């Protein structure tokens, strides 16, 4: 009985993959660009659903970015403390609480769309008014500009809503594949944290998405990172570390691109952090759920109309 959800998920993914391969087949028999119908509509009016679940309309999926932290007072049960802190991170900012989170290895391919970038486009991205935070050089010598992912995070909040004001969150109990990483730490009531015991002053996490230059032939790449801050309880120093460590995170994008012979057009990156109170357990979570969209999130023009809307226009179209 406990294996039933996994069996259903496996069959759903197998069927989806088979249909996608048929739809993408080159008539001449050779490899070609994957041109797919990216429609991704869940069977629920008010809830998104996990990619590959039964009842969805279309072969596509939508990736939504989230990076958040949670905290809880320490008890005598470290495992329970971690569960509570993790749940609070899921419920903070873009609401993805009450889901069965499954882990993916973090790509958005030709069948995928990115919420806030491809669909219901964030205004800063649509108008190209953002300035790069930094620029790296890729293996072919081309530039990789790196932008703040804050507009994509706000788009995720606009779609899912918050814990107090939910819009179209993943369905309660849904099985949702996510690119995800997390880090947990306890801050002791007194004294210096014992790093060997998983203690620290704070926790942090990053989410990054690098957009492939040719998205018909390559996947866009998610990078997630998370860790524990052990030096001191000064938030300003933690922020300086995170600003500097951002170069390391994005540097991995360049390395992965070289390994796979993929060139990226741009990267979006953001982080979350928290200095815990003494005697509290903190959790830093980065997640990018792969979902089909709630029917109520689809405007009158249908799924494809989302690509022609900015975030504000979408919100008005669906009644927010």
MARKE-774655 format. One record per residue (C-alpha): x, y, z. Coordinates in steps of 0.25 Angstrom, whole numbers, padded with zeros to 4 digits, always signed. Example, Ala and Ser with C-alpha at 12.3 -4.5 7.8 and 13.67 -1.06 7.14 Angstrom:
// MARKE-774655
+0049-0018+0031;+0055-0004+0029;
END
This chain:
// MARKE-774655
+0000+0000+0000;+0011+0010+0003;+0017+0008-0011;+0004+0012-0018;+0007+0026-0020;+0021+0023-0025;+0015+0013-0035;+0005+0023-0040;+0016+0034-0042;+0025+0024-0049;+0014+0021-0059;+0009+0035-0061;+0024+0039-0064;+0026+0028-0074;+0013+0031-0081;+0016+0046-0082;+0030+0043-0087;+0025+0033-0097;+0015+0044-0102;+0026+0054-0102;+0035+0046-0111;+0024+0043-0121;+0021+0058-0122;+0035+0062-0123;+0039+0051-0134;+0046+0056-0146;+0038+0051-0159;+0051+0049-0165;+0056+0040-0154;+0068+0048-0150;+0069+0057-0137;+0063+0071-0138;+0059+0082-0129;+0048+0078-0119;+0036+0086-0122;+0025+0082-0112;+0012+0087-0107;+0015+0093-0094;+0001+0093-0089;+0001+0089-0074;-0013+0090-0067;-0017+0083-0055;-0030+0076-0052;-0033+0085-0041;-0040+0099-0042;-0032+0106-0030;-0020+0097-0029;-0008+0094-0037;-0003+0080-0037;+0010+0073-0038;+0016+0070-0052;+0012+0056-0058;+0000+0054-0049;-0013+0048-0055;-0023+0057-0060;-0014+0068-0065;-0017+0075-0079;-0004+0076-0088;+0010+0070-0088;+0016+0082-0082;+0020+0087-0068;+0023+0100-0061;+0035+0103-0052;+0033+0113-0040;+0044+0118-0032;+0044+0119-0017;+0055+0122-0007;+0051+0123+0008;+0055+0120+0023;+0047+0115+0035;+0050+0115+0050;+0045+0108+0062;+0048+0107+0077;+0057+0095+0081;+0051+0083+0088;+0057+0070+0092;+0054+0064+0078;+0064+0069+0067;+0056+0061+0057;+0043+0068+0060;+0049+0082+0061;+0054+0080+0047;+0041+0076+0042;+0034+0088+0048;+0045+0097+0043;+0044+0091+0029;+0029+0093+0029;+0030+0107+0033;+0040+0110+0021;+0030+0103+0012;+0019+0112+0017;+0027+0125+0016;+0027+0134+0004;+0021+0126-0008;+0012+0116-0001;+0016+0101-0004;+0011+0095+0009;+0005+0081+0011;+0011+0075-0001;+0019+0062-0003;+0032+0068-0009;+0039+0059-0018;+0053+0063-0023;+0058+0065-0037;+0072+0068-0042;+0068+0081-0047;+0066+0084-0061;+0055+0091-0069;+0055+0085-0083;+0047+0088-0096;+0034+0084-0090;+0035+0093-0079;+0032+0108-0076;+0037+0117-0065;+0027+0125-0057;+0030+0140-0058;+0040+0138-0070;+0032+0131-0080;+0018+0132-0075;+0012+0144-0067;+0025+0151-0070;+0031+0159-0058;+0030+0174-0063;+0045+0176-0060;+0048+0164-0069;+0038+0168-0080;+0044+0183-0081;+0058+0178-0079;+0061+0189-0068;+0069+0180-0059;+0084+0182-0058;+0093+0170-0057;+0099+0167-0043;+0111+0162-0049;+0116+0155-0062;+0124+0143-0064;+0131+0137-0077;+0126+0124-0082;+0134+0113-0088;+0132+0118-0102;+0137+0132-0098;+0122+0138-0098;+0117+0146-0086;+0107+0141-0076;+0100+0152-0069;+0095+0149-0056;+0082+0156-0051;+0074+0157-0038;+0063+0146-0037;+0054+0155-0028;+0044+0157-0040;+0043+0142-0042;+0041+0140-0027;+0030+0151-0027;+0024+0144-0038;+0023+0131-0030;+0016+0138-0019;+0006+0144-0029;+0003+0130-0034;+0003+0122-0021;-0001+0133-0011;+0004+0133+0003;+0000+0124+0015;-0010+0135+0019;-0015+0139+0005;-0014+0126-0003;-0017+0128-0018;-0014+0115-0027;-0004+0107-0018;-0001+0093-0020;-0012+0084-0016;-0012+0079-0002;-0005+0065-0002;+0000+0067-0016;+0012+0059-0021;+0021+0070-0026;+0034+0068-0032;+0043+0080-0028;+0058+0084-0031;+0061+0086-0016;+0072+0087-0005;+0072+0090+0009;+0081+0093+0021;+0077+0092+0036;+0084+0097+0049;+0082+0099+0064;+0087+0111+0070;+0091+0108+0085;+0085+0116+0096;+0098+0120+0101;+0113+0119+0096;+0119+0117+0082;+0112+0107+0073;+0118+0093+0072;+0119+0091+0057;+0122+0076+0059;+0108+0075+0065;+0101+0083+0053;+0100+0096+0061;+0102+0110+0055;+0097+0124+0056;+0089+0124+0044;+0085+0117+0031;+0085+0121+0016;+0080+0116+0003;+0081+0120-0012;+0073+0117-0024;+0078+0120-0038;+0072+0118-0052;+0081+0119-0065;+0073+0120-0077;+0079+0112-0089;+0082+0120-0101;+0075+0109-0110;+0063+0104-0102;+0059+0095-0113;+0072+0087-0112;+0076+0089-0098;+0070+0090-0084;+0071+0102-0075;+0079+0099-0062;+0075+0100-0048;+0085+0101-0037;+0082+0101-0022;+0091+0103-0011;+0089+0103+0004;+0098+0104+0017;+0100+0108+0031;+0106+0121+0036;+0116+0118+0047;+0125+0130+0049;+0116+0140+0057;+0102+0145+0059;+0104+0158+0051;+0094+0158+0039;+0102+0168+0032;+0114+0159+0031;+0105+0148+0026;+0100+0156+0015;+0114+0160+0011;+0118+0146+0010;+0105+0142+0002;+0108+0154-0008;+0122+0148-0010;+0118+0134-0010;+0108+0137-0021;+0120+0136-0031;+0123+0122-0027;+0109+0118-0029;+0108+0124-0043;+0122+0118-0046;+0116+0105-0045;+0107+0108-0056;+0119+0111-0065;+0125+0098-0061;+0112+0090-0064;+0110+0097-0077;+0124+0093-0082;+0122+0079-0077;+0109+0078-0086;+0113+0087-0097;+0102+0097-0094;+0102+0112-0095;+0093+0120-0086;+0087+0133-0089;+0086+0138-0075;+0085+0134-0061;+0075+0139-0049;+0080+0136-0035;+0074+0140-0021;+0077+0135-0007;+0070+0135+0006;+0076+0135+0020;+0073+0135+0035;+0080+0138+0048;+0073+0129+0058;+0069+0133+0072;+0077+0126+0083;+0071+0112+0086;+0064+0112+0072;+0066+0102+0060;+0066+0109+0046;+0064+0103+0033;+0068+0109+0019;+0060+0103+0007;+0061+0106-0008;+0051+0099-0017;+0046+0100-0031;+0033+0092-0032;+0029+0086-0046;+0014+0088-0047;+0002+0088-0056;-0006+0101-0054;-0019+0102-0047;-0031+0104-0056;-0034+0117-0050;-0020+0122-0053;-0023+0121-0068;-0028+0134-0074;-0039+0134-0084;-0030+0133-0096;-0025+0119-0091;-0011+0114-0087;-0004+0120-0099;-0009+0134-0095;+0000+0134-0083;+0012+0136-0092;+0007+0149-0096;+0004+0155-0083;+0012+0161-0072;+0010+0158-0058;+0001+0170-0055;-0008+0167-0067;-0009+0152-0063;-0013+0156-0049;-0024+0165-0054;-0029+0155-0064;-0031+0144-0053;-0037+0154-0043;-0026+0159-0034;
END
